[in-house]
Amino acid sequence: MGDAPDTPGTAAASPGAEPDVAVGALVREGRLVRLRTHVPANRSAFQRWYADEEIARLVRHDQEPLNEVQSRGYFDTIILPLTARGLAYAIHEVATDALIGTTALTDVSGRRWGTRSALFRIVIGEKDRWGRGYGTEATWLVAREAFETHGLDQVRLEVFRHNPRALAAYRRVGFRIVGEHTEWVGPARTQLQVVEMALDRKHFVPDPISTAEDPRRGEPGMVSGAPPPESEPV
Ligand SMILES: CC(C)(COP(=O)(O)OP(=O)(O)OC[C@H]1O[C@@H](n2cnc3c(N)ncnc32)[C@H](O)[C@@H]1OP(=O)(O)O)[C@@H](O)C(=O)NCCC(=O)NCCS
C-alpha cells in the first residue's frame, strides 16, 4: 500500500498559471484502483459521466443528467475545491492508470454528539469498468482516507433502492443500513426509495484482504470484507 503522494505528470511552466497536469498526484494505492487528486484535465470526462442518463438515474435525486454548464460548475466549484482540501479523488485503474471515476467526502459535519462524519459519493463513470470490484475497492480506500487521514468517526451515504450493485459494494466494505425514506421527485413525482447507510470507524476493517474470512479472499478483482451485523445501531 503506497500512501505517499507522488509527482504529477507534467507541471506548468509559468508560476500562477492553472497547473497543466495530465494526471493528479497519488493519494492512495489499491490492488485494482488508485485514488489520485483531481486535475482540470479530468473535467471533460467528469462532464461526460454526469451527462449520462443511466448514471443520472443511479446517483441524482432529481434523476436528471447534468447539462454542460451544470457539470462544469459542479466540477470547478465543488470538486476541485474539495480536492484541494483532500476530500475529492479521481479513481484510476491500476492496470492502465486510466481515469475511470470520481469519489468524494462531502458535507463534513462538526463534532455533533461526539461524532464527526461526512457523506460519501462515488461514480465509476466508465461503464465498461462496472462489476470488476473497482467500486468496492475505491469505497474502501476512501473510508481509509476518512478515518486515517481526516480522523472522521463515521462515513454516511445515501443509495437508491434500485441500485443493487452499489448496495452490494457498500455492504462488502462494512456499511450498515441505518434508515430508509421515500422521495417524490421531478414533474412526474417519481417515487424514489432512498436507503441510508453508515460505517463507523470502530467497525471498519482496515485491511479486509488479510483479515477477512471470506473464501473468495485473494481472487482477482475481489475485495473481501467481513461486514458487521446489520442490526447493530450506529
Ligand atoms: C456503484 C458502483 C460504484 C459500484 O462499483 P462497481 O465497480 O461497479 O462494483 P463492484 O464490482 O465493486 O461490486 C459490485 C457488487 O454488486 C454485485 N452486483 C453486480 N451487479 C449486480 C446486479 N445487477 N444486481 C445485484 N448485485 C450486483 C456484485 O456481485 C458485487 O457484490 P459482491 O462483491 O458482494 O459480489 C459503480 O457501479 C458505479 O459507479 N455506478 C454508477 C454510479 C453509482 O451508482 N454510484 C453510486 C451511487 S450511491
The ligand as a Tripos MOL2 file, in Angstrom:
@<TRIPOS>MOLECULE
LIG
   48    50     1     0     0
SMALL
NO_CHARGES

@<TRIPOS>ATOM
      1 C1        -21.9710    1.6140   -7.7430 C.3       1 LIG1
      2 C2        -20.5620    1.4290   -8.2370 C.3       1 LIG1
      3 C3        -19.6430    2.4310   -7.5330 C.3       1 LIG1
      4 C4        -20.1030    0.0100   -7.8640 C.3       1 LIG1
      5 O1        -18.8370   -0.1880   -8.3650 O.3       1 LIG1
      6 P1        -18.5290   -1.4790   -9.2600 P.3       1 LIG1
      7 O2        -17.0840   -1.4890   -9.5110 O.co2     1 LIG1
      8 O3        -19.4210   -1.4840  -10.4380 O.co2     1 LIG1
      9 O4        -18.9810   -2.6250   -8.2780 O.3       1 LIG1
     10 P2        -18.1140   -3.8370   -7.6960 P.3       1 LIG1
     11 O5        -17.7100   -4.7130   -8.8220 O.co2     1 LIG1
     12 O6        -17.0510   -3.3200   -6.8000 O.co2     1 LIG1
     13 O7        -19.1800   -4.5570   -6.7540 O.3       1 LIG1
     14 C5        -20.4140   -4.8370   -7.2620 C.3       1 LIG1
     15 C6        -21.1860   -5.6910   -6.3020 C.3       1 LIG1
     16 O8        -22.5170   -5.7300   -6.7840 O.3       1 LIG1
     17 C7        -22.8440   -7.0410   -7.1730 C.3       1 LIG1
     18 N1        -23.5940   -6.8560   -8.3960 N.ar      1 LIG1
     19 C8        -23.1650   -6.5680   -9.6170 C.ar      1 LIG1
     20 N2        -24.1870   -6.4240  -10.4540 N.ar      1 LIG1
     21 C9        -25.2930   -6.6120   -9.7220 C.ar      1 LIG1
     22 C10       -26.6770   -6.6010  -10.0150 C.ar      1 LIG1
     23 N3        -27.1200   -6.3280  -11.2330 N.pl3     1 LIG1
     24 N4        -27.5310   -6.8500   -9.0110 N.ar      1 LIG1
     25 C11       -27.0940   -7.1050   -7.7680 C.ar      1 LIG1
     26 N5        -25.7880   -7.1180   -7.4360 N.ar      1 LIG1
     27 C12       -24.9140   -6.8770   -8.4160 C.ar      1 LIG1
     28 C13       -21.5380   -7.7670   -7.3560 C.3       1 LIG1
     29 O9        -21.7120   -9.1550   -7.1630 O.3       1 LIG1
     30 C14       -20.7160   -7.1160   -6.2590 C.3       1 LIG1
     31 O10       -21.0810   -7.5960   -4.9880 O.3       1 LIG1
     32 P3        -20.2130   -8.7250   -4.2100 P.3       1 LIG1
     33 O11       -18.8330   -8.1570   -4.0660 O.co2     1 LIG1
     34 O12       -20.8960   -8.8750   -2.9020 O.co2     1 LIG1
     35 O13       -20.2530   -9.9270   -5.0780 O.co2     1 LIG1
     36 C15       -20.4470    1.6100   -9.7810 C.3       1 LIG1
     37 O14       -21.1620    0.5750  -10.4240 O.3       1 LIG1
     38 C16       -20.9640    2.9610  -10.2380 C.2       1 LIG1
     39 O15       -20.2810    3.9550  -10.1310 O.2       1 LIG1
     40 N6        -22.2010    3.0030  -10.7660 N.am      1 LIG1
     41 C17       -22.7990    4.2330  -11.2970 C.3       1 LIG1
     42 C18       -22.9130    5.3520  -10.2660 C.3       1 LIG1
     43 C19       -23.4740    4.8630   -8.9660 C.2       1 LIG1
     44 O16       -24.4130    4.0720   -8.9190 O.2       1 LIG1
     45 N7        -22.9150    5.3920   -7.8680 N.am      1 LIG1
     46 C20       -23.3540    5.0690   -6.5250 C.3       1 LIG1
     47 C21       -24.4250    5.9890   -6.0960 C.3       1 LIG1
     48 S1        -24.9710    5.6780   -4.4380 S.3       1 LIG1
@<TRIPOS>BOND
     1     1     2 1
     2     2     3 1
     3     2     4 1
     4     2    36 1
     5     4     5 1
     6     5     6 1
     7     6     7 2
     8     6     8 1
     9     6     9 1
    10     9    10 1
    11    10    11 2
    12    10    12 1
    13    10    13 1
    14    13    14 1
    15    14    15 1
    16    15    16 1
    17    15    30 1
    18    16    17 1
    19    17    18 1
    20    17    28 1
    21    18    19 ar
    22    18    27 ar
    23    19    20 ar
    24    20    21 ar
    25    21    22 ar
    26    21    27 ar
    27    22    23 1
    28    22    24 ar
    29    24    25 ar
    30    25    26 ar
    31    26    27 ar
    32    28    29 1
    33    28    30 1
    34    30    31 1
    35    31    32 1
    36    32    33 2
    37    32    34 1
    38    32    35 1
    39    36    37 1
    40    36    38 1
    41    38    39 2
    42    38    40 1
    43    40    41 1
    44    41    42 1
    45    42    43 1
    46    43    44 2
    47    43    45 1
    48    45    46 1
    49    46    47 1
    50    47    48 1
@<TRIPOS>SUBSTRUCTURE
     1 LIG1         1 GROUP 0 **** ****
